[in-house]
């Protein structure tokens, strides 16, 4: 029985099934644990191919590519929502607390 079928039958996530399969020493479906040859991806990309062409050739998602290029970029991206701007201004004394 596949991990997905087990998860459906028990009403749990596939990752929970995989976790317990690993703990019990069961073989895991390698399709769920893909690794990419990033040197080959970089070479292909530097030949002038687009990210989309890399995705099609190597089979990964755009987010996978972006995470490989800059793994900590999401942590550095500022949040510019209105609420956060107001909070930053308030902490700088630009708004009174009533606003």
ZAMARGU-4260 file (C-alpha; in steps of 0.2 Angstrom, whole numbers, plus 5000, padded with zeros to 4 digits):
<rodrens>
0) 5000/5000/5000 | 5007/5017/4995 | 5011/5031/5008 | 4997/5041/5001 | 4984/5027/5002
5) 4989/5024/5020 | 4988/5043/5024 | 4970/5044/5016 | 4964/5028/5026 | 4971/5034/5043
10) 4966/5053/5040 | 4984/5059/5042 | 4997/5068/5031 | 5008/5059/5019 | 5023/5067/5029
15) 5018/5058/5045 | 5017/5042/5036 | 5034/5045/5029 | 5041/5049/5046 | 5035/5033/5054
20) 5041/5023/5039 | 5058/5030/5041 | 5058/5026/5059 | 5053/5008/5056 | 5066/5006/5043
25) 5054/5005/5028 | 5060/5010/5011 | 5054/5027/5006 | 5049/5032/4988 | 5064/5041/4981
30) 5052/5053/4970 | 5048/5062/4987 | 5066/5065/4990 | 5072/5072/4974 | 5089/5080/4973
35) 5096/5091/4959 | 5113/5092/4951 | 5115/5111/4955 | 5131/5112/4945 | 5122/5106/4929
40) 5108/5118/4933 | 5120/5132/4935 | 5129/5128/4919 | 5113/5127/4909 | 5106/5143/4916
45) 5123/5152/4913 | 5122/5146/4895 | 5108/5159/4893 | 5092/5148/4897 | 5078/5156/4908
50) 5072/5150/4925 | 5057/5142/4916 | 5068/5133/4904 | 5078/5126/4919 | 5062/5121/4927
55) 5056/5111/4912 | 5073/5103/4909 | 5077/5098/4927 | 5059/5096/4934 | 5059/5108/4949
60) 5048/5122/4955 | 5053/5140/4954 | 5053/5142/4973 | 5066/5127/4973 | 5077/5137/4961
65) 5075/5153/4970 | 5079/5145/4987 | 5095/5137/4979 | 5100/5154/4972 | 5097/5164/4988
70) 5092/5152/5003 | 5090/5166/5016 | 5082/5179/5004 | 5065/5176/5011 | 5071/5181/5029
75) 5078/5197/5023 | 5062/5203/5013 | 5054/5217/5023 | 5035/5216/5026 | 5028/5233/5019
80) 5010/5230/5025 | 5001/5245/5031 | 5000/5238/5049 | 5019/5236/5050 | 5022/5253/5043
85) 5011/5261/5056 | 5020/5251/5070 | 5037/5256/5063 | 5031/5274/5063 | 5024/5273/5080
90) 5040/5266/5087 | 5049/5280/5080 | 5037/5293/5087 | 5030/5298/5071 | 5012/5293/5076
95) 5004/5295/5092 | 4998/5279/5101 | 4979/5284/5097 | 4981/5282/5078
</rodrens>
